[in-house]
Amino acid sequence: MDPCAPSDLVRAIAPTGTLRVAINYGNVVLAQTGPDGAPAGVTADLARELGRRLAVPVRFTTYDTAGKVVEALGGDRPWDMAFLAIDPLRAETIAFSPPYVIIEGAYMVPATSTIACNDDVDRAGIRIAVGRDTAYDLHLGRHLKAAERVFAPTSAAALERFERGDVDAVASVRQPLEARARGRTDVRVLPGSFMAIRQAIAIPRGRPLADGYIHAFIEALKQDGFVARSLERSGQHEAVVAAGHRS
């Protein structure tokens, strides 16, 4: 891809002349705080690389949940680029690139629970803590038939609610659940996953020129190993780079 991007493309992606990027710290696989206090991880690396190719400065705004990122697009802090899980509800206002990382949605339960597998969770009387408007919350809202979601403002808060013992399970990204369960005998993460979370670059809908460029951009960075190297540098050794998509 040509680093000397034409001016009409730059305006389509970064209309203010600065690439305004929303970073969600609620997903530790994708975003962390660097030693200098600035965003780090694969999402920050992708944003900086896009800014380099467009020859524009990058300005980060950080959030603690994906739901707040989505809300900001229509509020007083609109962004040009974000990193969100692909979801049909979000797609009403957001255009998604092909996925660049696949993350598992998993459940954690008390070690003494009778719940043995993912299918056991969807039963009457089962209460599941979940961060409101996360990808897994939206997914469970469409698919649960009997279990009840118990909302928390963030995924971290949902995990804390589970730790207090007033719910039967917590739904989240597998990696932070396994990190919390490591070395403990009082909780366990269920095997397998209840969903595959397809993480993608998000841009506002209605920017077709930007959409085409972002599609090619992420496919190129998956193919040349940029995404895999970034995940490795940030310690996300178990994250899976998504397979390539044809244009």
N, C-alpha and C positions, 0 to 999 in steps of 0.2 A: 504494500500500500504506500502511496506517495505521501511523504511527510509534509510536502508543500501543498496543503489542501486548498482548493479554490475558495474564493471569498464567499460564494453563495452557499457552499457546504458549511463553512464555519458559521455563517449567520443562521443556518438551519439548526445546527447543533447547539451553538452558544450565542444566542441572539444579542446578549448584552456585551459580548466581547470577553466575558469570563465564563468558564465552564463551572456552573453552579452544581455541586454534587451533594446529594444526600447520602449519608452513611448511617447504617443501622447497627449500633453497638449491641443490640439485643441478640445478634447471631454471632457467637464468638468464633465460629468456624470461618466466617467471612471478614470480620472486622475486629481489630484490637486497638488499644492505645499504645503507640510507640513510646520509646524511651524519652523522646522530646515532647510528649504530650499530644502529638499529631496523630491522625488516623493512620493505622498500619494494617497489613493483611492484604488479601487478594483484591478486595474491592478498592482499597486506596491505590494499590499498584495499577489496577486497570484504569482508574480515573486519571492518575498522573500520566500514564502512557498515552491516553487519548488526548490530554492537554498538550503533551509534547508533539504529537502528530499534527494537531491543529494549530500549534504555535500560539496557544492562548493560556493565560493563567488559570489555575484551578482553585476554587474556593469551596471548602467543605463546611457543611452544616450537619451536626450529628444529632442522632435521636436514639432513644432507648427501646423503641418498638417499631416494627414495620408499619403498624397501623398509623402511627404519627407521621411516618414518611408519606404515606398515601394521602393523609389529610393535608399535609403541607402543600401539596401540588396545587390544590384549589384555594389555598389560603394566602397569607401575606408573605410567605417565604417559598415561592415556587422554585423548583429545581429543573435543571436540564438533563440530569442523569442521576439515576438511583440504582440500587441493587435489591431486587425483590424476587420472591418466589412467584412463578407464573400461576395465575389464578383467573378463572373466567370472570369473576366479579370485578377484580382489579382491571381486567382488560377492557372494561367499558370506557376508561379514561386514560389508560396507559398502554403503550406499545412495547412489546417485549422482544428482545433478541432471542436467538436460540439459547438453550441453557448452556452454562459453562461449568457448573458443578451440580452433582446430584447428592442430596443429603437425605438421610433416613429420618422419618418421623417415628418416634418410639414412645413406649409407655414405661414408667417406673412404678412399682407397687411395693407395699411392705413385704418383707420376706415371709411373713405368716399368712399372706393373702391366699385365698383359694384360686385366684386368677392365675392361670398357667400359660395362656397364649393370648394373642391379640384378639381373637374372636370372642374370648371369654369376657372382654371388657364391656362389650355392648349388651348389657343386661339391665333389667329394671332394678333400680335401687343403687346402681353404681354411679358414683360422682367423680368426675374427672376435672382436675384443675388444669387450666389452660390460659395462656396469655391472650387477651382479647385481640381479635383481628390479625393474629398471626396466620401464616399459611395453614398450619395444622388446625387452628380454630375454624377457619373457613371450610376446610375439608371435612372436619368432623360435623360441622353444622349441616352439611349436605348428606352425610352418610350414616350418622348414628341414628338408630331406630328406638332404642330403649334407654340407654345411659344418658346421664345429665352432665352438661358442661357447667363447671363452676368457674366464673371468670376472675382473672386477676389482671391488673393493669399492664404487667410485663411478664415475660416468660420466667424471669428470675423470681418475681413475686409469686407466680404460680408454684414454683418449686418450693418456696418458703411455706406456702400454704399447705402443700403436701407434707412437709416436714412437721408441721404442727399437728397433723393427724386427723384433720377434719374432712378429708376426702379419701377416696379409695385408690386413686391413681393420679399421675401427672403425665400430660402429653407434652413432648418437646422434641428438639433436635437430639439425636442419639448421643453425640459427643459430650455435651455438658451433663447429660444424665449419667453416662458411664463414668465421667470424671467425679461426679458427686457420690456414686455408688462404690468407687474403687476402695478396696480395703475394708469395706463395711459388711456386716452380716445381718443388718436389720432391714435392708432394702435390696431390691433386685430389678434389673432392667429386663423386660421381656424380650425373648429372642425374635428375630425378624423385624419387620417394620409394618406400620399401618398405612404408610403412604411414602412415595418417593417425592421429595421436595425438589423441584427443578428451579434452581437459582439462575436468574437471567439479568442482563442489563435492562433497565426500564427507562423509557423516555416518554414525554407527553405525546398523546395521540395527535395526528394531524400534521406530522412533519415527515412526509414520505422520503425526502432526500436524506434526512438524518437517519431514518429507519433503515434504508438500504446500506448506508455506510456502517452503521453500528452492527448490522448483521454480518457484513464481511469482516469487520474489525474483530469481533469475538471469535469467529471461526478461524481467522488467521492466528490469533493468539493461543487458541487451543492447539492448533496444528503444530506450531513451532515450539511448543513446550513452555510458553510464558506462564500460562495459568498453573501448570503443574509445578514449575519452579517457585512461583510465588507462594503456593500452598505449602510447599516444603519449607521455605524460609520462615514462614509464620508458624511452623510446628503442626500443621494440619495434615499429618501423614496419612490419615485414614480417609480423607475427603476424596471423592471420586470425580475426576474430570469427565464431563459429559461427552458422549460420542459426537462426532461431527455431523452437521446437517447440510444437505445439498441446498443451494440457492434456488 
